């Protein structure tokens, strides 16, 4: 089986907490690995303007899902795609942005990578899992 790894948003953070998203088809395994700080900051900012009563944001706010069980299956890929597509730094408060200003330039790219990865899995008809380390 061919393995494809995208760790663009983990390079430079080796040894720090990571989060990986993966899906498998019969011919290949695709993994998107990133520094957990990017992912949690992205979700934290999105709690300001996105509904957090279901899906990934709910799991993040409740510290369930991938925090309890790894790997954890994303139950609604369409909702996850919509969530990451909706990321807009302009909707986040200035105070919160100030606290993470060193990584702000990367956050839109992280959201785009997530969207692209999830769309690829959806097109291939694959389940997507989150592994938290």
N, C-alpha and C positions, 0 to 999 in steps of 0.2 A: 504494500500500500504506500502510495506517495504521500509525504507529509509536507504541508505548506505552513510556514510560520511567519507571522507578521509581528515583530516585536519592536517596531519603531518607537512606540511610546513606553518602552521599558529600558531601552538603551540609556545608560547613564544612571539608572536607578537599581542596578544589579545589587542583590542582597537585601533590598527593601521589599516590603509586602507587594505581592503581585496579584493580579486577577487575570484569568484567562477565559476566553470564550472559544468554544470549539464545536464543530459539527463534522460528521463523517458521512461520506458517501461510500459506495462499494470500492471505489478506486482511490480515494484520497481522504486525508484528514486535514482540515483547515483550522488553524489556531490564530487567534488575535490575543496577544499578551501585552499587558500594560501595567505601569506602576499604579497601584491601588489609589494613590493620592489623586491621580487624574480622574479616575472613575468616581470616587466618592465626592470630589469637588464638583464635578459635572452634575451628579445627582443632587447634591446639596443646593446648588444654584437653581436647578430645575424645580425644586420644591416650592420656590417662590412664585412660579407661574404655571405649573402643570398640576393636574389632578394627581393626588398621591393615594387614592383609595383602592388602587389595584395595580397589578403588575410589578415591574421592577422598582418603581418609586415606593410602592407600598412595602415591599420586602426590605428596601433600604431603610425606610423610616421605622419599621418595626424590628429591625435587625433579625429578620428571619431569612428564609430562602437559602442563599449561598452561605450565609453566616452559620446556619445550622447544619446544612447538608451539602457536601461537595463530592461530586458534581451535582449541580442543581439545574433542572430543565426550565428554560424560559417557556412558560405555558402559552403565551400569546405573542408570537413573533410580530404580527401586524401592529399590535399596540406598542411594542418595543421600538419598531421602526418609526412609527409616528412620534414617539417620545423623543428619540434622538434627532429626528428631522426638525422637531420644534425648538431645538436649543437655540436661544438668542441671547447673547450677552447683554444686549440693550435692555432686556427685561429684568436683569439682576440688579440688586441694590448696590450703590456705590461702596457702602461700608463692607459688604461681603466681598466685592471684587478687590477692594484694597487689601483684604486679608490674604488673598491668594495671587497678588499681582505678578509674582514671578512666573506663574504657570498660565496666566490668562491668555497669552498669545497662542498657546497650544490647544486650548479647550475646544475651539470650533473644529479644529482638525481631528481631535479625538471623537467628537460627536459625528463627524462625517465618516470616519473610519468605522465606527460602530454601525451606522446606517448602512454603509456599503457591505459590510460583513454580514449583517442580518438579511439584507436583500438577496445576497448571493445564496445563503442557506435556504431562504424561502423559495427561490427559483429552482434550486436542486431538490426541494421537497424534504429537507433534512431538519431534524430536531437540533436545537442549539442548547448547549450546556454552559454553565458558569462554574469554574473552579476557582476557589479562593484560597490563597496561601498566606 
